[in-house]
Amino acid sequence: MKRIRLFNIFIFMCLNTIAHGQSEKVFHKPNDDALLYYYIDPMVVRKDDASTTLTVEVTTSGEDITRVYLDDPDETHLVDDGTNGDRVAGDGIYTATNVPTNTDDMTLVFGSYYSRGPDVFVEKTGGSTESDYLRFGVVASGVNYPAVQLGEGLSATQYAFFIEDPEGVVLETPNWPLGNVRCGKENFEAAKKLYSVLPDNFDFIIVMPAHTIFKPDIYGENTPYFVRAKNDIQNIGIDLFDDTADFGSDGRLKGMIYHSWGYGSILDHEIGHSWCADIGESLTLCRCENSYGNHWNPLSDIGGQMNAFLFHPDVTGHLKNNGDGTWRIERDPSNNSLYSELDLYVMGLIPSSEVQPVNILVNPDLTDHLNVVPESVITYTIQDIMDAEGGERIPSYADSQKEFNVAFVVVKNKAFTSEEYAYYSLLSQYFASTEQGELSLTTFYHATGGRGTLNPDLGVDTVVESKDTKVSGYLLNQNYPNPFNHSTNITFTIPRPGHVTLNVYDLTGRKLSTLVNGYQDVGYHQVNWNAADVASGIYLVKIKTDQFTQTRKLILQK
């Protein structure tokens, strides 16, 4: 049986982030026996908002602890004596309140920020110390995404769906943030809640907790994985099946990604598991003794986002052909990790004729990572690979799907804040954008070389009408896609009915198009600007009501 639904990529995630020069890591190191895990509230703050402070709770073993402190300029000490915000004295949970949110040490990601906070240290009797670092999300001042309240703890912005889960049912975390997450494997609550108020229009669902979820036995972080809901593509090494009913879908859903908290690193890798890497198993292209689960054989030169890494003291990377009978181990540049030709073929994004032969090295000498010499080389053409699987991909490249709808779902044990609505909406919108990427977050469009696109728009304007909900304020959303080619969608929100104008201008102020000019009802509205007859460049879209004016920049690239 070739069918494998679950892909846990703990190893890949660790290597991917290390190779990009980031300080990502599993939160609890396996050899720790005192520092178990931590909890921060809130997890998302406003940039340069000195009035917002953090409450930090560090759970320890409670044994032989001499002190717990944060390595900030004032060396803040955490207490376990029932005072200063500590809930229970002597329970091994050390607490600090009013911790400043120093947003100076931040990395700009997807138009928002990903902040590394101070390190936390746990000192034990005898002088040994265990440490970890805190991280939280930051959004710029004035960035807001109006949320529609849908009842029963459900809400949505234009680009993200939110589930309040105080009982810990959706992510199986009754002792939040502890839980053995089986989202999409045995527990389908996140998808079913999404479908309870939104139509079955999604190819992919991405589920992210609003705080890191730790496994209660080893206190390790639950890391990203992909679960296939169906496969209707023949000859790519995956059995045909349809388990969409388990998720509450009537045949549309391809799969679900569960992601740990953060900025969405390697989401492109996870979504790639809908198609990859299964083809050519009998040829040892994947799932062989040299690989990890469903990833390409690291001793091959397939490369790309779905290839397993080769380990070397000097570099962790993929094999690249030197052209003289030798190979080198090389890491793809940060934010330039595209899918390989074989990936793109099984995804239906290029024809088989564009796939170059694949080489597998036999017993290579890896001593010199720049001069890898194998005993021999096995070469397979795409025809060899297709023959091993029964033929060419069905449907063919010409008939395959190129545009996909994605629903970004966030789960929390209590009510969401405006900062969280903005943070996750920005993340969803960014992953589906045409940007190149930040850190280890590569956008799907860029990873496919511009061949595939994601649409993150949840269509909440239809939900507003059916639920008769209220809109909290005026907003002109950033157009999608942006940059765009020929046409783009522009959405706006108004909290009260009235006359609205929506015009497009060039940078000289000359009006090019009037998209809206008349009375508009309360709620979300969407219009399309077709710029087929307009030259590439930067344009402005401006909304105006009797109480509100806002302008957004449009980037047209042909």
Helices and strands as residue ranges (DSSP letters): E 6-8, H 10-19, E 35-41, E 44-46, E 53-60, E 65-70, E 77-78, E 93-100, E 106-109, E 112-124, E 129-139, E 148-151, E 154-156, E 161-164, H 189-197, E 204-209, E 225-228, E 230-231, E 241-242, H 244-247, E 255-258, H 267-272, G 281-283, E 310-311, E 316-321, E 327-330, H 341-346, G 352-354, E 358-362, E 376-380, H 382-389, G 397-399, E 403-412, H 418-431, E 437-438, E 441-442, H 444-447, E 453-455, H 460-467, E 475-476, E 487-494, E 498-505, E 511-520, E 523-530, E 537-544, E 549-556
